[in-house]
Amino acid sequence: MTKLSKLSEDLRDHISNPNVVKAILKELNDEIAYCPILRNIERERNRNIVEDDVILFSDLGDEDRNEVYVYLGRILESVLTCLLTDSFKVKKDRTSSGDLTIEDIIWEIKGTSAENCWTGSTHATRKEDDAMNFMGVKYGMNKDVNVFDILNGSVTLINEIFIGIFDNIKLIRKGTAKDNSSRTQLYISIQDYDELKNKVAWGNLSYPDGGIYKKDGTLKKNVKYLKLEAA
């Protein structure tokens, strides 16, 4: 077993501890209450600029929700980095190669609320087009909670989570640069299921609903990417 394979296995063992997962969820839910977008809404309600006492997270505009996800991604990176210091030598990576080093090996961290992909950036094309060591997280979100209840701590926005620890993974990039957006999507191919299904520390990788085969046993042409299941 190589150093990287052993490290990846040790990371999965560490993160698959229910107490570690519980700590990650608690940190994320505690910190999201400080998100500037959500605090702005509360401030405006306190001044009667916003008159609603109930604003569901799902009712926020796309721009506001995206800002929350960006903020959540920053929190996630810090939370995972700090929790791993209990058992590993961890340093922030200050280059464009990744987010942190664990035992001197570079890793990338990304979070998503999407069903089957993470968001990439065109300026990172070279890095994300190559095989990389990747901690992929999906937030299992309750989007029908009241924003003000998130802020006062009476409900949690994130109830479940998916955490994959994928060493040397090759993700599939989709999307191209546009004038108003540099974002692309990163997927896991259905062809990688057997190799990657056991590299999930918490949650599951699965085939899309409806399966991947037609009734005649041939592969469905429009089913290409694995689904991320939070638990």
C-alpha positions in Angstrom: 0.0 0.0 0.0 1.4 3.4 -1.0 1.7 6.3 1.5 -1.2 8.1 -0.3 -3.5 5.0 -0.1 -2.7 4.5 3.5 -3.4 8.1 4.3 -6.7 8.1 2.4 -7.7 5.0 4.4 -6.7 6.5 7.7 -8.7 9.7 6.9 -11.8 7.7 6.1 -11.5 5.8 9.3 -11.1 9.0 11.3 -14.0 10.8 9.6 -16.4 7.8 9.7 -16.5 8.2 13.5 -20.0 9.3 14.3 -18.7 11.7 16.9 -16.5 13.4 14.3 -19.5 13.7 11.9 -21.6 15.1 14.7 -18.9 17.7 15.4 -18.7 18.7 11.8 -22.4 19.2 11.5 -22.5 21.2 14.7 -19.7 23.5 13.6 -21.3 24.1 10.2 -24.8 24.8 11.7 -23.4 27.1 14.5 -21.3 29.1 12.1 -23.8 29.5 9.3 -25.8 31.8 11.7 -23.1 34.4 11.2 -23.4 34.4 7.4 -23.6 38.1 6.3 -26.5 37.5 3.9 -28.7 36.0 6.7 -27.6 38.6 9.2 -28.6 41.3 6.6 -32.1 39.9 6.4 -32.4 39.9 10.2 -31.1 43.4 10.5 -33.6 44.6 7.9 -36.5 42.8 9.7 -35.5 44.5 12.9 -35.9 47.9 11.2 -39.2 46.8 9.6 -37.6 47.0 6.1 -38.5 43.3 5.8 -41.9 42.7 7.4 -42.1 38.9 7.1 -41.6 36.8 10.2 -41.1 33.7 8.1 -38.7 33.6 5.2 -37.9 30.0 4.1 -34.4 29.3 3.0 -35.8 28.0 -0.2 -37.5 31.3 -0.9 -34.3 33.3 -0.9 -33.2 34.5 -4.3 -30.5 32.6 -6.3 -27.9 35.2 -5.6 -28.5 35.2 -1.8 -28.5 31.4 -1.6 -25.3 31.2 -3.7 -23.7 33.7 -1.3 -24.7 31.4 1.6 -23.1 28.4 -0.2 -19.9 30.3 -0.7 -19.7 31.2 2.9 -20.5 27.6 3.9 -17.7 26.4 1.7 -15.2 28.7 3.6 -16.5 27.3 6.9 -16.2 23.7 5.7 -12.6 24.1 4.6 -11.7 25.5 8.0 -13.7 23.0 10.0 -12.3 20.0 8.3 -8.8 21.4 8.5 -9.0 22.0 12.2 -10.7 18.7 13.1 -8.1 16.7 11.3 -5.3 18.2 13.4 -6.4 15.9 16.2 -4.8 12.9 14.4 -2.8 14.2 11.4 -0.1 16.8 10.5 -2.1 19.4 8.7 -1.1 22.7 7.1 -3.0 25.2 5.0 -1.9 25.2 1.4 -1.2 28.7 0.2 -0.8 27.8 -3.5 -3.3 27.2 -6.2 -2.6 23.4 -6.0 -5.1 22.7 -3.2 -6.6 23.8 0.1 -4.4 22.0 2.6 -1.6 19.4 3.0 -2.1 16.4 5.2 1.1 14.6 6.1 2.7 16.7 3.3 0.2 15.5 0.7 -2.0 18.2 -1.1 -5.8 17.8 -0.9 -8.7 19.8 -2.3 -11.9 20.4 -0.4 -15.3 21.2 -1.9 -18.8 21.3 -0.6 -22.1 21.2 -2.5 -25.9 21.1 -2.0 -26.4 19.6 -5.5 -27.5 16.0 -6.1 -24.4 14.9 -8.1 -21.8 17.5 -8.6 -19.5 20.1 -7.2 -18.8 23.6 -8.5 -15.4 24.2 -10.2 -13.9 27.3 -11.7 -12.5 27.9 -15.2 -9.4 29.6 -13.7 -8.6 26.2 -12.0 -9.0 24.2 -15.2 -5.5 22.7 -15.1 -5.8 21.5 -11.5 -9.3 20.1 -11.7 -8.8 18.5 -15.1 -6.0 16.4 -13.6 -6.3 13.6 -11.0 -6.3 15.0 -7.5 -6.7 14.2 -3.9 -10.2 15.3 -3.1 -12.5 15.6 -0.1 -16.0 16.0 -1.6 -18.8 17.0 0.7 -22.5 17.2 0.1 -24.7 19.1 2.6 -28.0 17.4 3.3 -30.0 20.6 3.7 -33.5 21.3 5.1 -34.3 24.2 2.7 -37.8 24.6 4.1 -36.6 26.0 7.5 -37.3 29.6 8.5 -34.2 31.8 8.1 -34.8 33.5 11.4 -34.9 30.1 13.1 -31.5 29.4 11.7 -30.2 32.6 13.1 -31.6 32.0 16.6 -30.4 28.4 16.6 -33.8 26.8 17.1 -33.4 24.7 13.9 -30.5 23.4 11.8 -30.0 24.0 8.1 -27.8 21.0 7.6 -29.2 17.7 9.0 -27.1 15.2 7.1 -23.8 15.1 5.2 -21.9 13.1 2.6 -18.1 13.0 2.9 -16.0 11.2 0.3 -12.2 10.9 0.7 -11.0 10.2 -2.9 -7.3 9.9 -3.5 -6.1 10.5 -7.0 -9.6 10.9 -8.4 -10.3 12.1 -12.0 -13.6 14.2 -12.0 -15.5 15.0 -15.1 -15.7 18.7 -15.8 -18.8 20.1 -17.6 -19.6 23.6 -18.6 -17.7 26.4 -20.2 -16.8 30.0 -19.3 -19.4 32.7 -19.9 -19.3 36.4 -19.7 -21.4 36.4 -16.5 -20.1 33.2 -15.0 -16.8 31.3 -14.7 -18.3 28.3 -12.9 -18.3 24.8 -14.1 -19.5 21.5 -12.7 -17.5 18.5 -11.5 -19.1 15.0 -11.6 -18.1 11.4 -10.8 -18.6 9.0 -13.6 -20.9 6.0 -13.2 -18.0 4.0 -14.6 -16.1 4.7 -11.3 -18.7 3.3 -9.0 -17.0 0.0 -8.1 -13.7 1.8 -7.5 -15.0 4.7 -5.4 -18.0 3.3 -3.5 -15.7 2.2 -0.6 -13.9 5.6 -0.5 -16.9 7.3 1.1 -16.4 8.1 4.8 -20.0 9.1 5.5 -23.1 8.7 3.3 -23.2 6.8 0.0 -22.4 7.0 -3.7 -25.2 5.5 -5.7 -26.5 5.2 -9.3 -29.2 7.7 -10.2 -32.8 6.9 -9.5 -34.1 4.5 -12.2 -30.8 2.8 -12.5 -28.3 2.8 -15.4 -29.7 0.0 -17.6 -32.6 -0.3 -20.0 -35.0 -3.3 -19.8 -32.9 -5.0 -22.5 -29.8 -4.8 -20.4 -28.0 -2.1 -22.4 -26.6 1.0 -20.7 -28.7 4.1 -20.7 -26.9 6.8 -22.8 -28.2 9.7 -20.8 -27.2 8.4 -17.4 -23.6 9.3 -16.8 -23.0 10.5 -13.2 -23.1 9.1 -9.7 -25.5 10.5 -7.1 -24.2 11.8 -3.7 -26.4 10.6 -0.8 -26.0 12.4 2.6 -26.8 10.4 5.8 
